[in-house]
């Protein structure tokens, strides 16, 4: 069973994704802003992190940079910002994959 951290400020989307991933056998913890997500990501062990780019308090790119200072946890960026620059920038910062919203749930899995 995979333990995932979902950092997403849209509560409805976060709950939907959490319910889906839980139904597929994952354990999901949620954070709703960049600072809370960073704290959780660096103080607990996760098998993977799903990270939105546009977050309050600390954007996803900054969260990614700070996580990568100490952790190699696989990170998938989830964002409405799907242009090439943002996608490539996220991958260069250390993201393992980048899914633009709206994505297929099966693709995420």
KOLZAKOL-388274 format. One record per residue (C-alpha): x, y, z negated; residue in one letter. Coordinates in steps of 0.1 Angstrom, whole numbers, padded with zeros to 4 digits, always signed. Example, Ala and Ser with C-alpha at 12.3 -4.5 7.8 and 13.67 -1.06 7.14 Angstrom:
BEGIN
+0123-0045-0078A+0137-0011-0071S
//
This chain:
BEGIN
+0000+0000+0000X+0015+0034+0010X+0014+0063-0014X+0009+0095+0006X+0009+0132-0003X-0015+0154+0018X-0007+0191+0016X-0036+0208+0033X-0055+0240+0023X-0088+0231+0040X-0105+0212+0012X-0131+0196+0035X-0105+0184+0060X-0082+0172+0032X-0111+0152+0016X-0120+0137+0050X-0084+0127+0057X-0080+0114+0022X-0112+0093+0024X-0101+0079+0058X-0066+0070+0047X-0079+0055+0014X-0102+0033+0035X-0072+0021+0054X-0054+0010+0022X-0034+0041+0013X-0032+0059-0020X-0035+0096-0013X-0027+0126-0036X-0037+0161-0025X-0022+0195-0028X-0040+0226-0015X-0012+0252-0012X+0025+0252-0004X+0039+0258-0039X+0017+0230-0054X+0027+0207-0026X+0064+0214-0030X+0062+0207-0067X+0044+0174-0061X+0067+0163-0033X+0098+0169-0052X+0087+0155-0086X+0070+0123-0075X+0078+0094-0051X+0058+0092-0019X+0061+0069+0011X+0050+0098+0034X+0039+0134+0034X+0013+0149+0056X+0020+0187+0057X-0001+0215+0072X+0019+0245+0085X-0004+0274+0076X-0007+0272+0038X-0012+0298+0012X+0017+0309-0011X+0044+0290+0009X+0041+0280+0045X+0046+0244+0057X+0079+0252+0074X+0093+0265+0042X+0079+0236+0022X+0096+0212+0047X+0129+0230+0044X+0129+0228+0007X+0118+0192+0005X+0146+0182+0030X+0172+0197+0006X+0167+0167-0017X+0144+0142-0002X+0142+0120+0030X+0105+0111+0026X+0089+0108+0061X+0069+0140+0069X+0043+0145+0096X+0033+0181+0103X-0004+0187+0108X-0013+0220+0123X-0036+0241+0145X-0004+0257+0158X+0004+0233+0186X+0026+0253+0209X+0060+0240+0219X+0080+0265+0198X+0063+0256+0165X+0064+0218+0173X+0101+0219+0182X+0109+0242+0152X+0092+0218+0128X+0111+0188+0143X+0144+0207+0141X+0137+0215+0104X+0134+0177+0097X+0098+0167+0104X+0095+0132+0116X+0065+0139+0138X+0041+0167+0146X+0004+0163+0152X-0017+0193+0165X-0052+0196+0151X-0076+0181+0162X-0060+0147+0163X-0074+0112+0165X-0075+0095+0131X-0061+0064+0146X-0031+0083+0160X-0024+0096+0125X-0026+0062+0110X
//
